[in-house]
């Protein structure tokens, strides 16, 4: 996947989420080494109540690379929203 497309994807995801409790990092090949994987992924950190940090990694598998940025944004945002709901359910007891 092209680095420019990945950076555009990250920018669009950050716009779509617009949440100060979330930190989204894009992890991809920097030269000849991948960060553990052979494909890019997003590392999402969700901070609850300013102290409890939860992390999730969202893979951008090769089968998604042909999709346009808009479709990928929808995919990642959906994954992040599900992650937040799961964390909130545990943290707040299903409130």
C-alpha positions as CSV (number, residue, x, y, z in Angstrom):
1,X,0.0,0.0,0.0
2,X,1.3,3.4,-0.9
3,X,2.6,5.5,2.0
4,X,0.7,8.6,0.7
5,X,-2.5,6.7,0.8
6,X,-1.8,5.5,4.3
7,X,-1.1,9.0,5.5
8,X,-4.3,10.3,3.9
9,X,-6.2,7.5,5.5
10,X,-4.8,8.4,9.0
11,X,-5.7,12.1,8.4
12,X,-9.3,11.2,7.4
13,X,-9.7,8.8,10.3
14,X,-8.6,11.4,12.8
15,X,-11.1,13.9,11.3
16,X,-13.9,11.3,11.5
17,X,-13.2,10.3,15.1
18,X,-12.4,13.7,16.5
19,X,-12.1,12.4,20.1
20,X,-9.6,13.7,22.6
21,X,-9.7,10.4,24.5
22,X,-8.3,8.6,21.5
23,X,-4.7,8.4,20.2
24,X,-4.3,6.9,16.8
25,X,-0.9,5.9,15.5
26,X,-0.2,4.6,12.0
27,X,2.5,1.8,12.0
28,X,4.1,0.9,8.7
29,X,7.3,0.0,7.0
30,X,10.1,2.6,7.6
31,X,12.8,1.5,5.2
32,X,13.3,-2.3,5.1
33,X,11.8,-3.2,8.5
34,X,8.1,-3.7,9.4
35,X,7.0,-3.1,12.9
36,X,6.3,-6.8,13.7
37,X,4.0,-7.3,10.7
38,X,4.3,-7.3,6.9
39,X,1.5,-4.9,6.5
40,X,0.4,-1.5,8.0
41,X,-1.9,-1.2,11.0
42,X,-3.3,1.4,13.4
43,X,-2.5,1.4,17.0
44,X,-5.4,2.9,18.9
45,X,-5.2,4.0,22.6
46,X,-8.3,4.9,24.4
47,X,-8.0,6.7,27.8
48,X,-10.9,6.4,30.1
49,X,-11.4,8.9,33.0
50,X,-7.8,10.1,32.4
51,X,-6.2,7.1,33.9
52,X,-7.2,3.8,32.4
53,X,-5.5,3.2,29.0
54,X,-6.7,0.5,26.6
55,X,-5.1,-0.4,23.3
56,X,-6.2,-2.1,20.1
57,X,-4.4,-2.7,16.9
58,X,-6.4,-2.6,13.7
59,X,-4.8,-4.3,10.8
60,X,-5.0,-3.0,7.2
61,X,-4.6,-6.4,5.6
62,X,-3.6,-6.6,1.9
63,X,-7.1,-7.6,0.9
64,X,-8.2,-4.0,1.8
65,X,-5.5,-2.2,-0.1
66,X,-7.5,-1.9,-3.3
67,X,-10.3,-0.2,-1.5
68,X,-10.5,3.6,-1.7
69,X,-9.7,5.7,1.3
70,X,-13.4,6.5,2.1
71,X,-14.2,2.7,2.5
72,X,-11.1,2.2,4.6
73,X,-12.0,5.1,6.8
74,X,-15.5,3.6,7.4
75,X,-13.9,0.2,8.2
76,X,-11.4,1.6,10.7
77,X,-13.9,4.0,12.3
78,X,-16.3,1.2,12.8
79,X,-13.6,-0.9,14.5
80,X,-12.6,2.0,16.8
81,X,-16.3,2.6,17.7
82,X,-16.7,-1.1,18.6
83,X,-13.5,-1.0,20.7
84,X,-14.7,2.0,22.6
85,X,-18.1,0.4,23.3
86,X,-16.4,-2.8,24.6
87,X,-14.1,-0.8,26.9
88,X,-16.9,1.4,28.1
89,X,-19.0,-1.6,28.8
90,X,-16.3,-3.1,31.0
91,X,-15.3,0.3,32.6
92,X,-18.8,1.4,33.4
93,X,-20.6,-1.9,33.8
94,X,-22.8,-1.6,30.8
95,X,-24.2,1.9,31.7
